[in-house]
Each structure stands twice: as structure tokens, then as C-alpha cells.
């Protein structure tokens, strides 16, 4: 395998296999606009061959005492499926809705799903591809590494409702191989509610996992009849990243996965259709990345396997099992496994080549372009493989070879690398009073990307903040950058600092200094950057402060925090807030949170708020979540009936752009 198809395959499979640590090490930034939605959910129902039930069928189901055995296949049942999944990866430039270029990959294969045992409320089964192939940029390419993973046998533990509880991979598979399989097997998960489908009239939520990490998804019944049920899965948000990264960057998932369970013939999964788009904020700048997935998994035949050929649950020891989202297990990637993966990407590549590539992209396309982002992120990955080269970059900066925007981008790449050596160079740059202040600020801001900040890095940032507050009674640009980075990193470290206490405890104790020094708003923003639940009570207190500027800072910080409880605080404050401008800010902040209670409130504001600014802001928020049919209908209604012509025109423009 050589040339462009190889590059596309390596890059795409790195993302598919959960290797997002190569791209995302920062705290969430601003939310991204949602991707293109699916067609009308009502149209999709009939496309999978499931019709709406008749009144007689509805009456019969109400009389049934138990939920049908949709996951009730007997031990020895062997199901064969044809899998065809297309993935496309692209970079989003700042302010753009779509990437200029896509890197496509097609994976297809024949999957066998064998039920081994049913006992004590659990089901043991195995998944194995008998054949598979990869196509990149229209050409078939070989990938023995992941073909080996697909051809190996993976055991699956499920409960009787179909929720995947654990995966047991072949012992000789590396982490990236296991995560590649997670990216496919996640589409087989359609857990039913414990109380059964007959009593369910509203959507239900369930946790799951894939190569990216642990997620929360919402499920609902689209139609039911003739012994089949069609379910819709909408992924709400990632709760924890794989690879030990921790909290996810700011992200948005649009689209859905449709599945048909067959009670009459298979008592198992019959068909899956995938149409999802994952967008994530780019660290260290504007823009982001997009991973679009679509395709199908179709049942083709059923067979029986002799019982003496099956495996019992007891034959697999507890050490064999890992979570569907790789909690813990993916984070235990050995340094050698990670180096092997990076070595595959950067085989034959030198530091000078990457610097020349970055310099050329900067000259041709500008500081915030996609090409520049690709170049510095590749340099960051290279520095993870060759950590000592961080000092070579420092020498080029101090020697004057790299100046201006190029020097700033080298600092960003060092932050992306995140190694001890890279952190040491960033500390040197941040503390060097002979360097331009703009470069020193960039070095401090770049630390926000660090997944595992060292104690020395935390101490340096804290000392910068205390120095500004003690010497001048206020913070300058350098100290402001230090405080915002310290806030983000305080949420990722439990290390004790020199005079006792964690970074987070020191951050919380800065309130009195922030009041005296006039940097209270920056301190509140730093609390939000931490992403930790311990700061919620403080942010809630400031959201009710008498001074409007403090309330505004708290509103923004709560949006950055982004938790369910933060959304509740913002909803409560929306009812108390008297300042019209801050009310608009609250609506804008809530529109970044894809939660049912928030979406319902945005629809209410879009229809009933007397303030046209709030109606427009609510509609803009709904436009980010048009994969939800209720939001689409609310926009349609506003485009026809809103009393303000400007708001009507705004809603019409949103719908027009959606149809393009």
C-alpha cells in the first residue's frame, strides 16, 4: 500500500479506532453548528420494511403480559450479515459549515454473529468477519493489521434487553485494533427498556460505547408490527473519551442509527442503517474536525451450530472483559503500542520536512486555515514520537529562525504533543522575558491542550497568576492567559502542589484575590474551563449576583461547564433574569446543550417569547439540532407565522440553507 490511499487509510482509521488523542487534548471550546440532518423520520420508517400497527394489533399488544423476545435467539443460533460502512473525515475551517475536502473510506465484509449461551439474565455471543476489505479514494487497499482484528473472534456479553455489557477481544490484538472493532460493533447495540416496549410511550436513554468513548444515547420506537420493531438511536453526547483523555472536547453528533429487531423469525437483530456525523472543536484555534458515517448492516441468512461447539461464560475469565467504550482499558495503551502506531504514520518523515510543510501552508493559506491546522497537528504527533525534538524547536525559536506566526504555531504544536519535554519548552517560552509578549501568551494558551499536565506546569501557571495579582493588584495579558489555562488543567490533575492542595482547590481559593484585583470575570471563566462539578455551586451563586457583569460571566462559564446540572441552573436563571440582554445570552448558552428539557424550552421561547431577539436566538439554537423532528417543525411554524417579519425571514433562511 502506498501513495494517497495509504495516507487516507492511516488517517481515517486512526480516528475510527479511537485515536482522537492525536487531535483533541483540550477542554471544550465553543460549540459547532450541527451537520446535515436526515430526511423526515416518517419517511425512513417504511424504508426498512416496517409498517405502522393496526388498531387490532395495538389492542393485542396491550393485552400481552411480557415484552416480545426480540433478543430471544436460542444458543447455537448463527446469524450472517453483510456489512457496508462508509466513513469520511474532513477538517472544518473557521466559520464554515462543511469541509472543503473529504477523505473517504469504505469498509465492507461478511459478519457472523453466534449465540453461545443464555443464563442468569445474560447472553454470551461472538462476532467474527469471514471476509472484509477496505477501499480508500476509490481504490482497494490492504491493511493486514485491521484485517487481522476483523477476522479474529470477539465475545460479547449482553443482558436480556440487548445492552452490550462487555467485549472480550482476542488476546493478541493491540488497542488500536480493539478500538477499530468498537467503531463497528457499536452499531449492533439496541438496548430495550427494562419494563418492556408495551408500556413505553416516550423515548428512553441508555449508555453505550464505541471507539471514541462512552456515550449517552436516546432511543425510541418508530413503528411496530408483523413481529418486528423499528428503533431509532440518536447519540446525545460523549461523556468520556477513550484513550484515557477524560472529558471530551466540545462536540456535536447529528443524524441517527435505525435498527430493526425481528421477534417472529429471528428473535434477533435484522437490519441496521447508519447516518451519523460527529463534529469536534479544534484545540488551539477555530474550526474543527468532522467524521461522517453512513451505511448498513443487513441480515442475510441463519444457521444452527452444535451445542458442543459453543463456549460458556465461565470459560472467559474476568480479566478478558473490557467495556464497550474502552473505559480504562483503552487508556492503558502501552507506550510501545502508541509509538508503533505513530511510527507507521511518520515512517521516513523528518522534523525538517514537517517544518517546511508548516511554513509553506502558513505562507499560502494563512494562520487559521485547514492546511495550517493539519500541518501543526502532524508536527505535534511527530513530537510525541520524537519528544527530544521539542528542544530543537526551542532552539529555532530562541535563535530567531522561527518568528512571528510560525513561532506561535510551533508553540501550539508543542501543546498538542503534551510530553514532559514539550511542557518544559512551553514553560521556558512562557517565562522568557526576552521573547515577544504575543509568543509568550501563545505558549501559555497552548498549555490548555495538555491532557496530563505536570506538577511543574501547574506550579508555573499558578505563580504567574499570583505574581500579577501581588505586584500590580491586577492581571495583565500574560497572567490572564495563565489563569485560563490553569483553570482548564486544574480539572485534569489530582497532584498536590507545593504548599498543599490540588490545583482545583487553589483555583477555588482565588476568589478574594480576584475581587480585589478586578479579574473576577476571568476567574469565573477559569472555573468553567475546569469542567468539574465542584465549581457548580460557585457559578450558580454568581449567576444570581447583583452586578450584571458577574451574572454574564457566570452564564458563559455554565455553558462551558456544559453538564446537565449546569443546564438546570441556566434554565432557572432564565426565569429570574430581568436584563433583556442577559436573557438573550442565557438562551444562546442553552442552545449549545442538546438535552430534551433544553430543546423543549427553546421551542417554547421560539413560539411564545414576546422578545423577537429571544425568539430568533431560540430558533438559531434549534437549527443546531435539526435532526430532531420537533425542532424542524418549530422552525417551519416560525417561518410562516412569526409576527416579526425579520424573524420569519431568519427562519426561512435557516430552512433554505438546510435544503442546500
C-alpha positions as CSV (number, residue, x, y, z in Angstrom):
1,X,0.0,0.0,0.0
2,X,1.5,3.4,-1.0
3,X,0.6,6.9,-2.0
4,X,-2.5,8.8,-1.3
5,X,-4.8,5.8,-0.5
6,X,-2.4,4.7,2.3
7,X,-2.4,8.2,3.8
8,X,-6.2,8.4,3.8
9,X,-6.5,4.9,5.3
10,X,-4.0,5.6,8.1
11,X,-5.5,8.9,9.0
12,X,-9.1,7.7,8.9
13,X,-8.6,4.6,10.8
14,X,-6.7,6.5,13.5
15,X,-9.9,8.4,14.1
16,X,-12.2,5.4,13.7
17,X,-10.0,3.4,16.1
18,X,-10.4,5.9,18.9
19,X,-7.1,7.6,18.4
20,X,-8.6,11.0,18.9
21,X,-5.8,11.8,21.3
22,X,-3.8,12.7,18.2
23,X,-6.2,15.5,17.5
24,X,-8.0,16.5,20.7
25,X,-6.3,17.2,24.0
26,X,-8.0,20.4,25.0
27,X,-11.0,21.4,27.1
28,X,-14.2,22.1,25.1
29,X,-14.3,25.3,23.3
30,X,-17.3,26.9,21.5
31,X,-19.9,24.6,20.2
32,X,-20.1,23.8,16.5
33,X,-23.0,24.1,14.2
34,X,-24.8,20.8,13.6
35,X,-24.3,18.7,10.5
36,X,-26.8,17.9,7.8
37,X,-29.9,16.1,9.2
38,X,-31.5,13.0,8.0
39,X,-34.7,13.1,5.9
40,X,-38.1,13.1,7.5
41,X,-38.2,10.4,10.2
42,X,-41.6,9.3,8.9
43,X,-40.2,8.5,5.5
44,X,-37.4,6.4,7.0
45,X,-39.8,4.1,8.8
46,X,-41.2,2.4,5.7
47,X,-37.7,2.1,4.1
48,X,-36.8,-0.7,6.5
49,X,-40.0,-2.6,5.7
50,X,-41.8,-1.9,9.0
51,X,-45.4,-0.6,8.8
52,X,-47.4,1.1,11.5
53,X,-49.5,-1.3,13.5
54,X,-53.3,-1.6,13.0
55,X,-55.7,-0.8,15.8
56,X,-56.3,-4.5,16.3
57,X,-52.6,-5.2,16.7
58,X,-52.3,-2.3,19.2
59,X,-55.1,-3.8,21.2
60,X,-53.5,-7.3,21.2
61,X,-50.1,-5.8,22.3
62,X,-51.7,-4.1,25.3
63,X,-53.1,-7.5,26.4
64,X,-49.7,-9.2,26.4
65,X,-48.1,-9.6,29.8
66,X,-44.5,-9.7,28.6
67,X,-42.3,-7.9,26.1
68,X,-41.7,-10.0,22.9
69,X,-38.4,-11.8,22.8
70,X,-36.6,-9.5,20.4
71,X,-33.3,-10.6,21.8
72,X,-34.5,-14.2,22.5
73,X,-32.5,-16.3,20.0
74,X,-31.5,-19.7,21.3
75,X,-28.0,-20.9,22.0
76,X,-26.5,-22.2,18.8
77,X,-28.2,-19.6,16.5
78,X,-25.8,-18.3,13.9
79,X,-26.7,-15.1,12.0
80,X,-24.8,-13.8,9.0
81,X,-24.8,-10.2,8.0
82,X,-23.5,-8.1,5.1
83,X,-21.7,-5.0,6.4
84,X,-21.1,-1.9,4.4
85,X,-19.9,1.2,6.2
86,X,-18.6,4.4,4.7
87,X,-16.6,6.9,6.7
88,X,-15.5,10.3,5.6
89,X,-13.1,12.6,7.5
90,X,-12.7,16.3,7.0
91,X,-11.3,19.5,8.6
92,X,-13.7,22.4,9.2
93,X,-12.3,25.9,8.7
94,X,-13.4,28.7,11.0
95,X,-16.9,29.8,10.1
96,X,-17.5,27.1,7.6
97,X,-20.3,24.5,7.7
98,X,-18.7,21.9,5.5
99,X,-15.1,20.8,4.9
100,X,-13.6,21.7,1.6
101,X,-12.3,18.2,1.1
102,X,-13.3,14.8,2.4
103,X,-11.1,11.8,3.0
104,X,-13.4,8.8,2.2
105,X,-13.1,5.2,3.3
106,X,-15.3,2.2,2.6
107,X,-15.2,-0.9,4.9
108,X,-17.2,-3.9,3.9
109,X,-17.4,-7.5,5.0
110,X,-19.4,-10.6,5.9
111,X,-20.1,-10.8,9.6
112,X,-21.1,-13.9,11.6
113,X,-22.9,-13.4,15.0
114,X,-23.1,-16.6,17.0
115,X,-25.2,-17.0,20.2
116,X,-23.3,-19.3,22.7
117,X,-25.1,-19.3,26.0
118,X,-28.1,-17.8,27.8
119,X,-28.1,-17.9,31.6
120,X,-28.9,-15.8,34.6
121,X,-30.2,-12.9,32.6
122,X,-27.1,-12.6,30.3
123,X,-26.4,-13.6,26.8
124,X,-22.9,-14.7,25.5
125,X,-22.3,-14.4,21.8
126,X,-19.4,-13.9,19.4
127,X,-18.7,-11.7,16.4
128,X,-16.3,-12.5,13.6
129,X,-15.8,-11.4,10.0
130,X,-15.3,-14.2,7.5
131,X,-14.2,-11.7,4.8
132,X,-13.5,-7.9,4.8
133,X,-12.0,-5.3,2.5
134,X,-11.0,-1.6,2.6
135,X,-11.4,1.0,-0.2
136,X,-9.8,4.4,0.1
137,X,-10.3,7.1,-2.6
138,X,-11.9,4.5,-4.8
139,X,-9.1,2.0,-4.6
140,X,-8.8,-1.2,-2.7
141,X,-6.0,-1.1,-0.2
142,X,-4.5,-3.8,2.1
143,X,-4.4,-3.4,5.8
144,X,-3.2,-6.6,7.4
145,X,-3.2,-5.0,10.9
146,X,-7.0,-4.4,11.0
147,X,-7.9,-7.3,8.8
148,X,-6.4,-9.5,11.5
149,X,-8.7,-7.8,14.0
150,X,-11.8,-8.3,11.9
151,X,-11.0,-11.9,11.3
152,X,-10.5,-12.6,15.0
153,X,-13.3,-13.7,17.3
154,X,-14.7,-11.1,19.7
155,X,-17.0,-12.3,22.5
156,X,-19.9,-10.1,23.6
157,X,-21.8,-10.1,26.9
158,X,-25.3,-8.7,26.8
159,X,-28.3,-8.5,29.1
160,X,-31.7,-9.8,28.0
161,X,-32.7,-6.3,26.9
162,X,-29.8,-6.3,24.4
163,X,-27.5,-3.9,26.1
164,X,-23.8,-4.7,25.5
165,X,-22.1,-5.1,28.9
166,X,-18.6,-6.1,27.8
167,X,-16.3,-7.2,25.0
168,X,-13.6,-9.9,25.1
169,X,-11.2,-9.4,22.3
170,X,-8.5,-11.8,21.0
171,X,-5.5,-11.6,23.4
172,X,-3.0,-10.6,20.7
173,X,-4.9,-7.5,19.5
174,X,-3.5,-4.1,20.2
175,X,-5.5,-1.2,21.5
176,X,-6.0,0.4,18.1
177,X,-7.2,-2.9,16.7
178,X,-9.7,-3.3,19.5
179,X,-10.9,0.2,19.1
180,X,-11.4,-0.3,15.3
181,X,-13.7,-3.2,16.1
182,X,-15.6,-1.0,18.7
183,X,-16.2,1.5,15.9
184,X,-18.2,-1.2,14.0
185,X,-19.8,-3.2,16.8
186,X,-21.4,-0.1,18.4
187,X,-24.0,-0.1,15.6
188,X,-25.3,-3.5,16.8
189,X,-26.4,-2.1,20.2
190,X,-30.2,-1.5,20.5
191,X,-31.0,-2.0,24.3
192,X,-34.7,-2.2,25.1
193,X,-36.2,-0.6,28.2
194,X,-36.3,-2.9,31.3
195,X,-40.1,-2.5,31.6
196,X,-40.7,-3.7,28.1
197,X,-41.9,-2.0,24.9
198,X,-45.6,-2.3,25.6
199,X,-45.5,0.2,28.5
200,X,-43.2,2.6,26.7
201,X,-44.8,5.7,25.3
202,X,-41.8,8.0,25.4
203,X,-38.1,7.8,24.4
204,X,-35.7,6.2,26.8
205,X,-31.9,6.8,27.3
206,X,-29.1,4.3,27.7
207,X,-25.3,4.4,27.9
208,X,-23.1,2.8,25.3
209,X,-19.6,2.9,24.0
210,X,-17.6,3.0,20.8
211,X,-14.0,3.8,19.6
212,X,-14.4,7.5,20.6
213,X,-15.5,6.7,24.2
214,X,-18.6,6.3,26.4
215,X,-21.8,8.0,25.2
216,X,-25.4,8.6,26.2
217,X,-28.0,7.8,23.5
218,X,-31.7,8.3,23.2
219,X,-33.9,5.5,21.8
220,X,-37.5,5.5,20.6
221,X,-39.9,3.2,18.8
222,X,-40.7,4.4,15.2
223,X,-43.0,1.6,14.3
224,X,-44.0,-1.8,15.3
225,X,-45.9,-4.6,13.6
226,X,-45.7,-8.0,11.9
227,X,-43.4,-9.3,14.6
228,X,-40.8,-6.5,14.0
229,X,-40.0,-3.3,15.7
230,X,-38.0,-0.4,14.2
231,X,-35.9,1.6,16.7
232,X,-34.2,4.9,16.3
233,X,-30.9,5.7,18.2
234,X,-29.8,9.3,18.5
235,X,-26.4,9.8,20.2
236,X,-26.8,12.7,22.6
237,X,-23.3,13.3,23.7
238,X,-20.0,11.7,24.6
239,X,-19.5,11.5,28.4
240,X,-15.9,10.3,28.5
241,X,-13.2,9.9,25.8
242,X,-11.3,6.7,25.2
243,X,-7.5,6.5,25.3
244,X,-7.6,7.9,28.8
245,X,-8.2,11.5,27.6
246,X,-11.1,12.1,30.0
247,X,-13.6,14.8,29.3
248,X,-14.5,15.2,25.6
249,X,-13.8,18.4,23.6
250,X,-16.8,20.5,22.6
251,X,-18.6,18.3,20.1
252,X,-21.9,17.6,18.4
253,X,-23.4,14.4,17.0
254,X,-26.2,14.7,14.4
255,X,-28.1,12.1,12.4
256,X,-29.2,8.7,13.7
257,X,-29.0,5.0,13.5
258,X,-32.1,2.9,12.7
259,X,-32.4,-0.8,13.7
260,X,-35.0,-3.5,13.1
261,X,-35.4,-6.3,15.7
262,X,-37.3,-9.4,14.5
263,X,-39.3,-11.3,17.0
264,X,-41.2,-13.5,14.6
265,X,-38.4,-15.1,12.5
266,X,-35.0,-14.3,14.1
267,X,-35.6,-13.2,17.7
268,X,-32.6,-11.0,17.0
269,X,-31.3,-8.0,15.1
270,X,-32.4,-8.0,11.4
271,X,-31.1,-4.7,9.9
272,X,-29.2,-1.5,10.7
273,X,-28.9,1.8,8.8
274,X,-26.3,4.3,9.9
275,X,-26.3,8.0,9.1
276,X,-24.3,10.0,11.8
277,X,-21.9,12.9,11.8
278,X,-19.5,13.7,14.7
279,X,-18.1,17.2,14.9
280,X,-15.5,18.2,17.4
281,X,-13.9,21.6,18.2
282,X,-10.3,22.1,17.2
283,X,-7.9,22.8,20.0
284,X,-5.7,25.8,19.8
285,X,-7.8,27.7,17.3
286,X,-11.1,27.9,15.4
287,X,-12.7,25.3,13.2
288,X,-12.7,21.6,13.9
289,X,-13.0,18.1,12.5
290,X,-15.9,16.1,11.1
291,X,-16.3,12.3,10.9
292,X,-19.3,11.2,8.9
293,X,-20.5,7.6,9.0
294,X,-23.2,6.0,6.9
295,X,-24.0,2.5,5.6
296,X,-25.9,-0.6,6.5
297,X,-25.7,-4.0,8.2
298,X,-28.2,-6.4,6.7
299,X,-29.1,-9.9,7.8
300,X,-28.6,-12.5,5.0
301,X,-29.0,-16.0,6.5
302,X,-29.5,-18.0,9.7
303,X,-28.0,-21.4,10.6
304,X,-27.5,-23.7,13.6
305,X,-24.3,-24.7,15.3
306,X,-24.0,-27.8,17.5
307,X,-24.1,-27.1,21.2
308,X,-20.8,-28.9,21.9
309,X,-19.1,-26.3,19.7
310,X,-20.2,-23.4,21.8
311,X,-18.3,-21.6,24.6
312,X,-19.6,-21.0,28.2
313,X,-19.3,-17.7,30.0
314,X,-17.2,-19.3,32.7
315,X,-14.5,-20.2,30.1
316,X,-13.7,-16.5,29.8
317,X,-12.1,-15.1,32.9
318,X,-13.0,-11.6,34.3
319,X,-9.6,-10.2,33.1
320,X,-10.7,-10.8,29.5
321,X,-13.6,-8.3,29.5
322,X,-13.4,-4.6,28.7
323,X,-16.2,-2.0,28.4
324,X,-17.8,-1.2,25.0
325,X,-16.3,2.4,25.3
326,X,-12.9,1.3,26.4
327,X,-13.1,2.8,29.9
328,X,-9.8,2.2,31.5
329,X,-8.7,-0.4,29.0
330,X,-8.1,1.9,26.1
331,X,-6.3,4.3,28.4
332,X,-3.9,1.5,29.2
333,X,-2.3,1.7,25.7
334,X,1.3,0.9,26.3
335,X,3.9,3.4,25.2
336,X,5.2,0.9,22.7
337,X,1.8,0.4,21.1
338,X,1.3,4.1,20.8
339,X,4.8,4.5,19.3
340,X,4.2,1.7,16.9
341,X,1.1,3.5,15.6
342,X,2.8,6.8,15.3
343,X,5.8,5.2,13.7
344,X,3.5,3.8,11.0
345,X,2.3,7.3,10.2
346,X,5.7,9.1,10.3
347,X,7.9,6.4,8.7
348,X,10.6,8.2,6.7
349,X,9.4,11.7,7.8
350,X,11.9,14.2,9.3
351,X,11.4,17.2,11.5
352,X,12.7,19.5,8.8
353,X,10.1,18.2,6.3
354,X,7.3,18.9,8.8
355,X,8.6,22.4,9.5
356,X,8.8,23.1,5.7
357,X,5.3,21.9,5.3
358,X,4.1,24.2,8.1
359,X,6.0,27.2,6.8
360,X,4.6,26.6,3.3
361,X,1.0,26.2,4.5
362,X,1.3,29.4,6.5
363,X,2.6,31.4,3.6
364,X,-0.1,30.1,1.1
365,X,-3.2,29.8,3.3
366,X,-2.9,31.9,6.4
367,X,-2.8,31.3,10.2
368,X,-6.3,29.8,10.8
369,X,-6.6,27.7,7.6
370,X,-7.3,24.0,7.5
371,X,-3.9,23.4,5.8
372,X,-2.1,25.1,8.7
373,X,-4.1,23.1,11.2
374,X,-3.2,19.8,9.5
375,X,0.5,20.8,9.4
376,X,0.8,21.8,13.1
377,X,-1.2,18.9,14.4
378,X,1.0,16.5,12.4
379,X,4.0,18.2,13.9
380,X,2.5,17.7,17.4
381,X,2.1,14.0,16.7
382,X,5.7,13.7,15.5
383,X,6.9,15.3,18.7
384,X,5.0,12.7,20.7
385,X,7.0,10.1,18.8
386,X,10.3,12.1,19.0
387,X,10.0,14.0,22.3
388,X,13.6,15.3,22.3
389,X,12.9,17.3,19.1
390,X,10.9,19.7,21.3
391,X,14.2,21.2,22.3
392,X,15.2,21.6,18.7
393,X,12.1,23.7,18.2
394,X,13.0,25.8,21.2
395,X,16.5,26.4,19.8
396,X,15.0,27.5,16.4
397,X,12.7,30.0,18.2
398,X,15.4,31.4,20.5
399,X,17.8,31.6,17.6
400,X,15.4,33.7,15.6
401,X,14.9,31.1,12.8
402,X,11.2,30.8,13.7
403,X,9.5,34.1,14.4
404,X,6.0,35.7,14.3
405,X,3.2,33.4,13.4
406,X,5.5,30.5,12.7
407,X,6.9,30.6,16.2
408,X,3.3,30.8,17.6
409,X,2.3,27.7,15.7
410,X,5.4,25.8,17.0
411,X,4.1,26.6,20.5
412,X,0.7,25.3,19.6
413,X,2.3,22.1,18.2
414,X,4.2,21.6,21.5
415,X,0.9,21.9,23.4
416,X,-0.6,19.2,21.2
417,X,2.4,16.9,21.8
418,X,1.9,17.3,25.6
419,X,5.1,15.3,26.5
420,X,7.2,16.2,29.5
421,X,9.8,17.7,27.1
422,X,7.2,19.7,25.3
423,X,5.9,21.1,28.6
424,X,9.4,22.1,29.7
425,X,9.9,24.0,26.4
426,X,6.5,25.8,26.8
427,X,7.4,26.8,30.4
428,X,10.7,28.2,29.1
429,X,9.0,30.2,26.4
430,X,6.3,31.5,28.7
431,X,8.9,32.7,31.3
432,X,11.4,34.2,28.8
433,X,11.1,37.9,29.1
434,X,13.2,38.5,26.0
435,X,10.6,37.0,23.7
436,X,7.7,38.9,22.2
437,X,4.7,39.0,24.5
438,X,2.4,37.6,21.8
439,X,4.6,34.5,21.6
440,X,4.7,34.1,25.4
441,X,1.0,34.3,25.6
442,X,0.6,31.7,22.9
443,X,2.9,29.3,24.8
444,X,0.7,29.8,27.9
445,X,-2.6,29.4,26.0
446,X,-1.2,26.3,24.3
447,X,-1.0,24.6,27.6
448,X,-4.7,24.3,27.7
449,X,-4.3,21.3,25.3
450,X,-2.4,19.2,27.8
451,X,-4.2,16.0,28.8
452,X,-1.7,15.3,31.6
453,X,-0.2,18.5,33.0
454,X,2.9,18.0,35.1
455,X,3.2,19.5,38.6
456,X,5.8,21.9,37.3
457,X,3.5,23.2,34.7
458,X,0.7,23.7,37.2
459,X,3.1,25.5,39.6
460,X,4.4,27.8,36.9
461,X,0.9,28.8,35.8
462,X,-0.2,29.4,39.4
463,X,2.9,31.5,40.1
464,X,2.2,33.6,37.0
465,X,-1.3,34.4,38.3
466,X,-0.1,35.2,41.9
467,X,2.7,37.3,40.6
468,X,0.3,39.6,38.6
469,X,-2.2,39.9,41.5
470,X,0.5,40.7,44.1
471,X,2.8,43.0,42.1
472,X,0.1,45.1,40.3
473,X,-3.1,44.1,42.0
474,X,-4.5,43.1,38.7
475,X,-3.8,40.7,35.8
476,X,-2.1,41.6,32.5
477,X,-2.4,39.6,29.3
478,X,0.2,37.1,30.4
479,X,-1.4,36.4,33.7
480,X,-4.9,36.2,32.1
481,X,-3.7,33.5,29.7
482,X,-2.1,31.7,32.7
483,X,-5.3,31.8,34.7
484,X,-7.5,30.5,31.9
485,X,-5.0,27.6,31.2
486,X,-4.7,26.9,34.9
487,X,-8.4,26.6,35.2
488,X,-8.6,24.1,32.4
489,X,-5.7,22.0,33.7
490,X,-6.9,22.1,37.3
491,X,-9.8,19.9,36.2
492,X,-7.4,17.2,34.9
493,X,-5.0,16.8,37.8
494,X,-5.2,15.5,41.3
495,X,-1.5,16.2,42.1
496,X,-0.7,18.1,45.2
497,X,1.1,21.4,44.7
498,X,4.0,22.7,46.8
499,X,2.0,24.2,49.7
500,X,-0.7,21.6,49.8
501,X,-3.9,21.1,48.0
502,X,-4.8,20.3,44.4
503,X,-4.8,22.8,41.5
504,X,-8.6,22.9,41.7
505,X,-8.6,23.7,45.4
506,X,-6.1,26.5,44.8
507,X,-8.2,27.8,41.9
508,X,-11.3,28.0,44.1
509,X,-9.4,29.9,46.8
510,X,-8.5,32.7,44.4
511,X,-11.9,34.4,44.7
512,X,-10.9,37.1,47.2
513,X,-7.8,38.0,45.2
514,X,-9.9,38.1,42.0
515,X,-12.3,40.5,43.7
516,X,-9.6,42.8,44.9
517,X,-7.6,42.6,41.6
518,X,-10.6,43.2,39.3
519,X,-10.2,39.9,37.4
520,X,-13.3,38.3,38.8
521,X,-14.7,37.6,35.3
522,X,-11.5,35.9,34.2
523,X,-11.5,33.8,37.3
524,X,-15.2,32.8,36.8
525,X,-14.3,31.8,33.2
526,X,-11.4,29.7,34.5
527,X,-13.8,27.8,36.8
528,X,-16.0,27.0,33.8
529,X,-12.9,25.8,32.0
530,X,-12.2,23.2,34.7
531,X,-15.3,21.2,33.7
532,X,-15.5,19.9,37.3
533,X,-18.8,19.6,39.3
534,X,-17.2,21.1,42.3
535,X,-17.4,24.6,40.7
536,X,-21.1,24.4,40.0
537,X,-22.2,25.9,43.3
538,X,-19.9,28.9,42.9
539,X,-21.1,29.5,39.3
540,X,-24.7,29.3,40.5
541,X,-24.1,31.9,43.1
542,X,-22.6,34.3,40.6
543,X,-25.4,33.7,38.2
544,X,-27.6,35.4,40.8
545,X,-25.2,38.2,41.6
546,X,-26.5,41.8,41.7
547,X,-23.9,43.0,39.2
548,X,-24.8,42.3,35.6
549,X,-21.2,41.7,34.5
550,X,-20.8,38.9,37.1
551,X,-24.0,37.3,36.0
552,X,-22.9,37.4,32.4
553,X,-19.6,35.8,33.3
554,X,-21.3,33.0,35.2
555,X,-23.7,32.4,32.2
556,X,-20.8,31.9,29.9
557,X,-18.9,29.7,32.4
558,X,-22.0,27.5,32.9
559,X,-22.3,27.0,29.2
560,X,-18.6,26.0,29.1
561,X,-19.2,23.6,32.0
562,X,-21.9,22.0,29.9
563,X,-23.3,19.5,32.4
564,X,-26.9,18.6,33.0
565,X,-26.9,20.4,36.3
566,X,-25.4,23.5,34.6
567,X,-28.3,23.4,32.2
568,X,-30.7,23.3,35.1
569,X,-29.1,26.4,36.6
570,X,-29.3,28.3,33.4
571,X,-33.0,27.3,33.0
572,X,-33.8,28.5,36.5
573,X,-31.9,31.8,35.9
574,X,-33.8,32.4,32.7
575,X,-36.9,32.8,34.7
576,X,-35.3,35.2,37.2
577,X,-33.2,37.3,34.8
578,X,-34.6,40.8,34.3
579,X,-31.9,42.2,32.0
580,X,-33.1,41.6,28.4
581,X,-29.6,41.3,27.0
582,X,-28.6,38.7,29.6
583,X,-31.8,36.8,28.9
584,X,-30.6,36.5,25.3
585,X,-27.2,35.3,26.5
586,X,-28.9,32.6,28.5
587,X,-30.9,31.4,25.5
588,X,-27.7,31.4,23.4
589,X,-25.8,29.4,26.0
590,X,-28.6,26.9,26.4
591,X,-28.8,26.3,22.7
592,X,-25.3,24.6,22.9
593,X,-26.8,21.9,25.1
594,X,-28.6,19.1,23.4
595,X,-30.8,17.9,26.2
596,X,-34.6,17.2,25.9
597,X,-35.6,19.7,28.6
598,X,-33.5,22.4,26.9
599,X,-34.9,21.6,23.5
600,X,-38.4,21.9,24.8
601,X,-37.7,25.2,26.4
602,X,-36.1,26.6,23.2
603,X,-39.2,25.5,21.2
604,X,-41.3,27.3,23.8
605,X,-39.3,30.5,23.5
606,X,-39.3,30.3,19.7
607,X,-43.1,30.3,19.7
608,X,-44.1,32.4,22.7
609,X,-41.4,34.8,23.8
610,X,-42.6,38.4,23.4
611,X,-39.0,39.5,22.6
612,X,-38.1,38.9,18.9
613,X,-34.4,38.7,19.8
614,X,-35.1,35.7,22.1
615,X,-37.3,34.1,19.5
616,X,-34.6,34.4,16.9
617,X,-31.9,33.1,19.3
618,X,-34.0,30.1,20.2
619,X,-34.6,29.3,16.6
620,X,-30.9,29.6,15.9
621,X,-30.4,27.1,18.8
622,X,-33.0,24.7,17.3
623,X,-31.2,25.0,13.9
624,X,-28.2,23.3,15.5
625,X,-30.3,20.3,16.3
626,X,-32.5,19.8,13.2
627,X,-32.0,16.0,13.5
628,X,-34.9,16.3,16.0
629,X,-38.2,16.4,14.1
630,X,-39.9,18.6,16.7
631,X,-37.2,21.3,16.1
632,X,-37.7,21.2,12.4
633,X,-41.4,21.6,12.7
634,X,-40.9,24.6,15.1
635,X,-38.8,26.3,12.6
636,X,-41.3,25.6,9.9
637,X,-44.0,27.2,12.0
638,X,-41.9,30.3,12.7
639,X,-41.1,30.7,9.0
640,X,-44.8,31.0,8.3
641,X,-46.4,32.5,11.5
642,X,-43.9,34.6,13.5
643,X,-45.3,38.1,13.9
644,X,-42.0,39.8,13.2
645,X,-41.0,39.8,9.5
646,X,-37.3,39.7,10.3
647,X,-37.7,36.6,12.5
648,X,-39.8,34.9,9.8
649,X,-37.1,35.7,7.2
650,X,-34.5,34.4,9.6
651,X,-36.3,31.0,10.0
652,X,-36.9,30.8,6.2
653,X,-33.2,31.3,5.6
654,X,-32.3,28.5,8.1
655,X,-34.6,26.1,6.3
656,X,-33.3,27.2,2.9
657,X,-29.7,26.5,3.9
658,X,-30.8,23.2,5.3
659,X,-32.2,22.1,1.9
660,X,-29.0,23.0,0.0
